[in-house]
Amino acid sequence: MSEQTIALVTGANKGIGYEIAAGLGALGWRIGVGARDRQRRETAVEKLHAAGIDAFGVPLDVTDDASVATAAKLIADHAGGLDVLVNNAAINGITGNLPQTPTTVDPATVRTIVETNVIGVIRVTNAMLPMLHASASPRIVNISSSVGSLALQTTPGIDMGPVPAAYLASKTFLNAVTIQYVKELGDTNILINSGCPGLTATDFTGFSGDRTPQQGAAIAIRLATLPDDGPTGGFFDDAGVVPW
């Protein structure tokens, strides 16, 4: 393992993912920029290089077994290992202005969203675990959302807004999976947490958020840089603990 901290950020070619990569890279870390789109990936790497950040592109489709396996090998060969994994890649499945309610959503849309937002996280995490186990201070950060909190969704007086049903459910699913990883890996030194970036103005939200991508990236950067005695098995945003 290199003495330099190595991180992989999925979906790092734009928005919050890019700002997570930039923020961790500014610490002197070496950053793997995971993204499917070659041009956007290369553009992001070039931009990071221009900012003095040690970054390299990682072709990565989280929905494809072969792509993820190839990405793991590339990181092992190119960087010598991995210390931090930030599972940021996600989709919301919104098409135009069509509502995405339980009674109207196409089951195929739900399947596609879960494939990326949940199964993709499992696929990438499991492929990277051998390298994380070899790290002195491994961290896994899953980018979730407070809209996936069952506690908040069922608290009287709290209005989460017109959140797309399939996306919301995928984040609840992701939170459940995160807890199971914590339980299984509880006797290791891997700190695993979920982070909510808040409603951030990116193309993902139709630029409707009140937070900048840099602000949205802050929680992931904090969780990725936790000390060895930091929390694990938590769900956090900038204000503190988010209820599951």
PyMOL commands that set and color helices and strands:
alter all, ss='L'
color gray80, all
select helices_A, chain A and resi 15-25+38-50+65-79+107-133+146-148+150-153+165-184+203-205+213-224
alter helices_A, ss='H'
color red, helices_A
select strands_A, chain A and resi 6-10+30-35+54-59+84-87+139-143+191-195+235-237+240-241
alter strands_A, ss='S'
color yellow, strands_A
deselect
rebuild
show_as cartoon
